[in-house]
Amino acid sequence: MRLRTVRQELEARLKPVSSSSFKGAKAKAEWTTFGDGSMECRVNLFHVELPDRSIVQILVDGKAVGDMNVAAKTARFQRESEKGESVVEVKEGQVIQIAYQGTVLLEGSFYPD
């Protein structure tokens, strides 16, 4: 892995929405833009009370950007444009959500890291 200059880092800490029955769940999202224009995103979900192999969606401003598979009450998502994977560009203040079967479980907003 080579070293790259970081141009921008955004982070979001996701918390359960008030209507969610997943009060113990939490998540963290990190989006990095590098000096060469490449991007990387990571989302980690913890303490989610869903069966293994459940699929949850990642939404940014209401648009689906990826899916995660739950295993042992956790889920992870990572994409790197440098590897040819699609990474949506995000901006400070945009809302990120985790949804299951169309219901939003957690949400947060991006801020500079």
Secondary structure, 3 states (H helix, E strand, C coil): CCCCCEEEEEEEEEEECCCCCCCCCEEEEEEEEECCCCEEEEEEEECCCCCCCCEEEEEECCEEEEEEECECCEEEEEEEHHHCCCCCCCCCCCEEEEEECCEEEEEEECEEC
